[in-house]
Amino acid sequence: MIDSRILTFITVAKTRNFTKAAEILNITQPGVYQQIQFLENYYETKFIEREGRLLKLTKEGEFFLQYAKEISNISSEMERGLRSGAPTIKRHNIAATLTIGGYVVPPILGEYKTDNPNISIDLHVDNTNIILKKLIDREVELALIEGPFDKTKFKYKKFKNDELVLAVSSKHEFANRKVVTINDVLKGNLLLREHGSGTREIFEGELITRGYSTETLSKCMSLGSINAIISLVESNIGYTIISKEAVKNEVEQGKISIVSIDNFCINREFNFVYLYDKEIDFINNFMDFCCKYE
């Protein structure tokens, strides 16, 4: 349980509107304003200012929001532990990008739970940009990502190597060829992950280094689900650039083939990314455990 004024501040920061915050919190608009004013008076600084019809956080407000969210998350974690009747269970929140979260980490989590029965882990799966924001907002303690990130802002450790490959249906004409050109790939029915995903950012970056414009991909179909992409590839609706890890089973079953692209190889890293040392013992322990499965 935390001070209600902190929860009010978080809601106002999210909605950027006193009226909407009041509706969500089921209190009056003057009540919301008074609680924000109390916090500003207590800390002797301005947290919120008006920008047209909307509210804007000051630099001090942004700073306070980071800690307010952390306080809220800690409070929620404590309540879950107490209400579950098992306060000895330590709960942690981690996040992973779609490839890692869907195809690499799940079996490791099962083994980790067996070896650490008093630790419970909640896994959040999303694209790279959203996960990094969750990390900054203290919503998760550790992230496993496949895309580029600002290495000056985060602490990180390499997890394992990965390769992006051209995956096609075993029925597609490319499956009968030992190698294709990147121009062949760009001219056909290329299916890609959505903007903001690590896989797409790395592929686009590689194209740019070779003199191609990202406009080249404007006609490609974008999907936010790896499973959907794999299903479409299996059905020979199109083909994709994807992590080798994600299509391992389909390749073994003969449903999908991996075809080499002439002079075009994309290797990347899966990385652990974290921001602060509050749970460094868990972070180090979990990273070491995962690295045994490289």
BELSULZI-V297575 format. One record per helix or strand of 3 or more residues. SS is the DSSP state (helix for helix, strand for strand). FROM is the first residue (numbers start at 0). LEN is the number of residues. If there is no record, write none. Layout:
{{SS;FROM;LEN} {SS;FROM;LEN}}
This chain:
{{helix;3;12} {helix;17;8} {helix;28;15} {strand;47;4} {strand;53;4} {helix;58;25} {strand;89;7} {helix;97;18} {strand;118;7} {helix;127;9} {strand;141;4} {strand;154;15} {helix;172;4} {helix;181;6} {strand;189;4} {helix;197;12} {helix;213;4} {strand;220;3} {helix;225;9} {strand;238;5} {helix;243;9} {strand;255;6} {strand;265;9} {helix;279;12}}
